[in-house]
Amino acid sequence: MHIRMSVRMRRTIFCGIVLLLSVLYLYTNRTIYSSDHEKNVSLKLLLAAAIKAAELGASEVIAVHDQVKFEIQSKGKTKEGINDPVTEADYRSHCAMYHSLLEAFPDITVISEEASKDCDKVTVSNMKDSVNSLRDYNIKDEIVNSNDITVWIDPLDATKEFTENLLQYVTTMVCVAVKGKPVIGVIYKPFEAKQNSSLFWTWTDHGISKNLQVLPKGEENRPPILIVSQSHAGQVHNVTKIAFGKDVQIVSAAGAGYKFLEVVSKNATAYVHMTAIKKWDICAGTAILTALGGTITQLFDQQSISFGPNDSKILTWGLLATMNNHAWYLDKFSNI
């Protein structure tokens, strides 16, 4: 009897120790993963998700465009007195992009041009398989703390032109900034006829979409071709003619994403903007242009632009983006 009790007691003690160790192990691992592991973000996965988000937004934009009729509302007037429209396409694209990104990466900060409206009507996509879009690229991963990441999204750039059926200017954009510096940029053209020309992306020092790898080199000392906003021009036409002379070529276009790509593609030598502009309009373009060796600064104080979560969402000191001779362009404007 005494021996049986002793065996039982040893078993009880052993089971108690195992249970205690199990609880301790689970608690330790829970603490590690909840406090540290969950806050670590794979930028490779985030790049893949950003590409997927831009495509999802584009699908919503196309779907609304294909409707017989869609409602156009107004967010008010800009400082220049231009109507600032918003459509169902803006909201649906926002819902698809914003909530898909946050569901996949709940600890990151995502800043969007639009607010969530009727998002229950839009399917939120699972981002788990989005990394397949990078299978043709040999990209080394990088792990970053989620507190250092700010994602800026523009669900529909060039809304006014979208309502006017000037679809070549329309883009969806995603930008990933780390400690305020844009490192990943994605620009998607929903209505681009050539599929391999619709998606543009870069991850600084890691990877570039194939269509950006075959861009023309161009000449560094070409005559200035300045691309400017056709609806928010301000005094840019007068100022640029004073700065560069009457023979300067000025191209008016819509959509910040479109204009950045025109500079990257060497169809324009500089993108100049003199009125206020929102940072979700320029973050993705900044990431792409700088990853390819270009430079972007504020126009009037020549400072770099920060895209952190607590930075102002509006850029008021102008914008200059170039692939070459940035200092020369700044000098021209500073001498006015």
Residue, then its C-alpha position, 0 to 999 in steps of 0.5 A: m500500500h505504501i509503495r503504491m501511494s509513493v508511486r502515485m505521489r511521484r506521478t502526481i509531482f511529475c505531472g505537476i512539474v510538466l504542467l508548470l513547465s508547459v505553462l511557463y513555456l507558453y507564457t514566455n513564448r506568448t510574451i515574446y511573440s506578442s511584444d516583439h515578434e508581432k511588431n516585426v514586419s517583413l518588408k518583402l511581404l509588405l511589398a507584395a501586399a502593397i502590390k496586391a492592394a494597388e491591384l485590388g483598388a484598381s479592380e474597384v475603380i474599373a468596376v465603378h467605371d463600367q457601371v452605367k452611372f455612378e454618383i459624383q460628390s464634392k469634398g469642397k473647393t481647393k484653395e484655387g477654387i477647383n471642385d474636389p470631387v469624390t466618387e463611389a470608386d474612391y470609397r470602394s478602392h479605399c475599402a479594398m486597399y486600406h482594410s486588406l492591408l490592415e488585416a494582414f498587418p494590424d500593427i502598422t499605420v496606414i494613412s489614406e486619402e479617403a475615409s471608410k464608407d460602406c466598406d461592408k459592401v466591399t470584399v476584403s482580400n486575404m493577402k497571404d498568397s500575394v507574395n507569389s507576385l514576386r516569384d520572378y524576382n530574387i529579393k532579399d528580405e528585410i525585417v523592420n519594427s512596425n512602429d517605424i512603418t507608415v503606409w500611405i495610400d491613394p485609392l484613386d489619384a486624378t478623381k476629377e479626370f476619372t469623372e471626365n473619362l480622362l483615364q490615362y491619368v488615373t492611378t492607384m498608389v501605395c507607399v511604404a515609409v520607414k522612419g519617414k523615408p519612402v522605401i517602397g512605392v507602387i503605382y498602378k494604372p487601371f486603364e493601361a492597355k498594355q498589362n506589363s505597363s500597368l504596374f510600377w514598383t520599386w523597393t530601394d536597394h532591393g528590387i524594381s519592377k521589370n518595366l522600370q528596368v528597361l527605361p531609356k537612359g536619356e541625356e542628362n543635359r536635355p532642354p527643360i521639359l517641365i510637367v505641371s498640374q493642369s488643374h492646380a497650376g497656380q503661378v507655375h506657368n508664369v514662374t517657370k517662364i521667368a526662370f527658364g525663358k520663354d522657350v521652356q516646354i511646359v506640359s500640363a497633366a493630371g495625377a501626381g502618380y502619372k507625372f512622376l512616371e513621366v519624369v522617371s520615363k524621361n518624357a519630362t525632365a522635371y515635375v514642378h508643383m507650386t500649390a499645396i499637395k497631399k502627401w498620399d499623392i506624392c509618396a509612392g512617386t517619391a519612393i520610385l523616383t529616388a530608388l531609380g536615382g532621382t531627387i525630390t525636394q520642396l521647391f521653395d526651401q529646398q528641404s527633403i520631405s518626411f512621410g512619418p505618421n506624425d508629419s503634416k499630411i499637406l506639403t505647402w512649400g512646393l515640389l520639385a522632382t527630377m532624375n538629373n540636374h536637380a541643383w540646377y533646377l533649384d538654382k533657376f527657381s531660387n533666382i526668381 
